[in-house]
Amino acid sequence: MADHHHSQVAFGHAMRQHFLLDPSYLPLNHGAFGTYPKSVRDRLRQIQDESELRPDAFFRYNLPKYIDSARTAIAAYLGVDAGECVLMSNATTGVNTVLRSLLFKEGDVIMYFSTIYGSCEKTVEYLKETTPVQGANIKVSYPIGDDELVRLFQERIKQLKSEGKRPRVGIFDTVSSLPGVRVPWERLVDVCREEGVLSMVDGAHGAGHIELMLEKVQPDFFISNCHKWLFVPRGCAVFYVPTRNHGLIRTSVPTSHGYKPFPKEGQERVFNPFPASENSDFVQLFQFVGTTDVAPYLCMDEALRFRQEVCGGDRKIMEYCESVSNEGGRKLAEILGTEVMDNPEKTLTKCCLTNVKLPLKIGEGEGDIKETDAFAVVAWIARMEFEEYDMFAPPFFHAGFVWVRLSGQIYLDLEDFVTAAKILKGLCERVTRGEYRSEKVA
């Protein structure tokens, strides 16, 4: 395996030497797909090359040991037991793993906020079609205070119980996607525990982004992408399930060789072609989930080493990313003559994402953009950013306004946000002239 010696480099544009980003590209959307350093790329290629030397030996005998090592590394990083952590491709898979493992009965309800990630909401919709479970969508308009968000969650639980229903599981984010804001997930876990509701924390923006303290918070289920903020290649996520809940997770998604059916009289044992493992049944569920390239999982140690040796550790990374995001957002709002999305407590921006309102008026008055056109406007701005300016920061429509979300990262500095502000100001002027009108919406 590769052995890279690193020395600390200043954050900002100097850090771009360690990444593969095109010099002309303005990357203000790290939170979507992430990216990783060259040394991690080298590790990735080395693992892939090794897997081709002797494929059978790699997948049958070497890979389980490598995955155990990666699990141990990420578990130590998170401060939890390695036996409570497994690896999978992304956060959506983790949410699906939980929801498709639970056995729902009449009256069971899945609770979630209206800002849930779209694919997770569609998973709930699918389960509503195929099982007795119901969904409870808690409408939220940002900016909102933490106390108010928690109150809405508590009140919906009480309402459901008063109707004779059973709130079975609550899904909520650590940092939501659109808008990109810090969620008081720790308090929501406490509410779930007090009310007898299972907590499913979607930490897609979790590991490497904010301090997590899983051992203290003790969610029932937690999934976090590692390819967004931790500098691990796509796709890789860590799925944390405390030992008390291992029995609730019956299968991986898709079901594979680690699944153990309940014993039935006269049923023959299903052959497992892989060597016996001393790992727990829970860990074995996820040890081999179909033939796929799991080389990203095995880059965990190099990504963590880069963060420590080049960047000076997690605290420095998180502090810089939050700072450049917040300062950049304020500068962008100043240039646009608008505002940053935040609440009076300033808790929404305690993360590495910022949301800035664009100078576009949605309404029915003369010169206004009709609300029915808002998604076409968003699609047009996004396409123009990439096609004409070689930058990307996702615009989105929320609570009657068009916003843009920007990610802070160690390879950015304040001037990048100033550049983005000038581009976005010009695009908004073009929107008011109607240039977006031919845009198609998915």
Secondary structure by P-SEA (a helix, b strand, c coil): cbbbbbcccccccccccccccccccccccccccccccaaaaaaaaaaaaaaaacaaaaacccaaaaaaaaaaaaaaaaccccccccccccaaaaaaaaaaaccccccbbbbbcccccaaaaaaaaaaaacccbbbbbbbbcccccaaaaaaaaaaaaaaaaaacccccbbbbbccccccccccaaaaaaaaaaaacbbbbbcccccccccccccccccccbbbbbccccccccccbbbbbbcccccccccccccccccccccccccccbbbbccccccccaaaaacccccccccccccaaaaaaaaaccccccaaaaaaaaaaaaaaaaaaaaaaaccccccccccccccccbbbbbcccccccccccccccaaaaaaaaaaaaacccccbbbbbbbcccbbbbbbbbcccccaaaaaaaaaaaaaaaaaaaaccccccccc
